[in-house]
Amino acid sequence: MTFYELKEAILIGFFLSFMIGPVFFMLIQTSILKGARAALAFDLGVILGDIVFILIAYYGSKSFLEEIKDDPRLFFFGGSILFIYGLVTYLDKSQKRVIQDETLVLPEKTNYKKLFLKGFLLNFINVGVLAFWLGMLVIVGSNLEMNPAKIFNYFTLIVFSYLITDIGKILLAKQLIKKLTPAVTFKIKRAMGIMLMVFGLVLVIKGFIPKEKLHFKTGVEKSELLFKK
């Protein structure tokens, strides 16, 4: 992997860790109420859900992506998914500081297996997460020429960066929850939604550029073309 690909994967993992939603708040709440080990068990379940979605997206679309990997319309497809995901994030007006769903209330005794399963299910039932990973795979797969080894390394780095950032959130849970007022949470969600929409829109525009004008690049140049916009 090139330096730019490493940097991009790390930044994506960091960005994903701060996507405001039920998983984010449940992780913070678990850390405060049950401690770092319980929160880590929950987080590993969440990450397993992401890994399953990545595998579904990859194997479910591999043959399709192989056929059109050099087609500019691939940017239109992936960009549209990310734009819609960003729009939904932007329009979500939920401002809860903590999870209110009674089914997510932690038991009196810490059950690490149950927390792991709860993290997995809470992430896995969110179809929007699958859509996000599909959009990412379409874009990244094209950039990496659908090379299985490169794609595996890229997404492994994203997940690892995501995990490391989550560990930092777990350790700083009490400080974070004090800062995350409803107003701040709302602003963060909207900012992330706008970022995703802008990124998706840029890719959609690229989808209308003829192949001969797009000049598909490889390595560092190709990576810069996509992520430096």
N, C-alpha and C positions, 0 to 999 in steps of 0.2 A: 504493500500500500504506500502511496505517496504521502508526503507531509500534509498536503491539503486534504486528502481523504481522511487521514487520521484526525485532523483538526475538526473537520465537518462532522464526523461520527461522534466525537466527544461532545461537541456543541449541541448536536441533536439530542443525545442522551440527557444532557444537562437541562435542555429546554423541556423535554418530555417530563422530567421529574417535577417540574413546577407547573404542569397543567393542572389548573384548579378543578376539582371534582370530588366525588365521593371517596375515591381511593386516596386522594391527597389528605383529606381531613381525617379519614379513618386511620391512616398511618400515624398522623400526629396524635390523635386521640389515644390510640393503642399504646404509643410510646409513653404518654403522660400517665395513663391509668395502670399499665401493666409492665412498663419497663422496656429497655432496648431490645432484649432477647425476644420478647413477645412481638414487638413491632417488626423485627427482622424476619420472624417466621411468617408474619402476615405479608410482608413485602416480597418475600421469596415466592409466595403463592401468586401474588400479582404479576411478578416477572415471568413465572411459568405460563400464566395466561397470555402474556405478550409473545412468548416464544412459540406457543401453540398457534397463535394468530399469524405470526410471521411464516411458520411452516405451511399453514393452510394457504396463505396468500401466495407463497413461492411455488408450491407444487400444484396449486390450483390454476395458476396462470403461466407456468413455465413455458409450455409449448406455444401459447399465444404470444408471449413476449419474445421468444426466440424468433418467431416469424416476422415481427415488426420492430425489432430492436433498433433499426436504423431509420425508422419512419418518424418524422417530426410530429406526426399526430399522436405519438406516444406521450409527448409533453402535454398535449391537450387533454388526454385521458387522465393522466396522473394529476395535472394541475386542477382539473375540475373537481376531483375527489377532495383534494386538500382545500380548495376554495369553499366547497360545501361544508366540510368539517369545520373550517374557520368561521363560516357564517353561523352555523349552529352554536358554536362556542360563544360568539359575539352576542347572539340573541338570547342566550340563556340568562335569565334574570335572577336565578337563585343566588342568594347571598348568605347562606347558612355558614356559621363559623364552625359548627360541629355537626356530626351526623345525627339526625333526629329519628331515623328509621329504627323502630324497636327491635327488628330482627337482627340488627347489627350490634346490639348492646352486648358487651363482653361478659362472660360468666364470672362468677366470684373467683374460681380457681383458674389459673392459667392453663389452657389446653393448647399446646403449640401446634398439634396436628389440626385441630379445629380452626385455629387462626390461619394456618397455611391454606386450608381448604377454603376458608371464607375469603381470603385475599384472591385466590384463584377464581372463585365463582363471581365475586364482585366485579372483577375485571372482564371475565369471559362473557358475562351476560350483556356487556356493552358492545353492540354491533358496530358502533361508531369507531371503536378501537380497531376492529378488523378493516374497516374502510380506510382508516388512516394508514395502517401498515401496508395495505394494498397500494395506496397512492405512493408511499415511500418506495416500495419495491419496484413499481413501474419506473420511477425516476432514477433511482440508484442502479437498478438492473441495467437500464439503458446506458448509463454512464460507465458502468463496469463491464460492458459488452457481454452481459449475462454469464460472466465467468463464475462458476459455482464457488470456487475457493475464495475469490475476491469478495463476493457477496456474503459468504459465511463470515469472513474476517470483519467486514464492515459492520454487519448487524451485531456480531458478537461484541464489538467495541461499543456500539450504541447501548446495548443492554448492560454492559459492564459499567459504562459511564453513568447510566441511569441508576444502577445499584449503588455505586459509590456516592452519588449525590443524595440518594435516599438515606444512606447511612448518616450523612451529615445532617439531614433533616431530623432524623430520629434523635441524634445526640443534642440537637438544638431545639427540640420540640416545644419546650416551655417558652422559650424566647419567641419562637415563630408564632405560636398561637396568640400571644399578646399583641403582636404586630398586625395579625390578620383580622382586622376589623371588617365588618360587612362592606364598608365603603372601599377599603383597600382591596378586598377580595374581588369585588365587582370590577374595579379598575384593571386588576391584573388579568381577569378573564377576558375583558374587552380588548385589552392590548394584545393578548395572545391570539384572540380571534382575528384581529386586524392583521397581525403578522402572517398568519396562515393564509388569509385571503389575498394579501399582497403577493406572497410567494406563489400561491396557486395561480393568480391572475397573470403573473409574469410567465409562468410555464404555459398557460393557455395561449398567450400571445405567441410564444415560440412555436406552438403547434401549428400556427398558420403560416410560418415561414417556410418556403420551399427548401427541400433538402439541399439543393446546390448552393443556396445562400446561407444556410445554417452552418455549413462546414463542420461536420461532426469531428470532434477532436478526441484524442485519447490522453490518458495520464493526467498530468497537472493541468494542461490547457483545457481539457474537457471538463475537469472538475471545476475550474474557475468559471467556465462559461455558465454553469448551472447555479452555483452557490454564491457568486460574487455580485449577482444582480440585486 
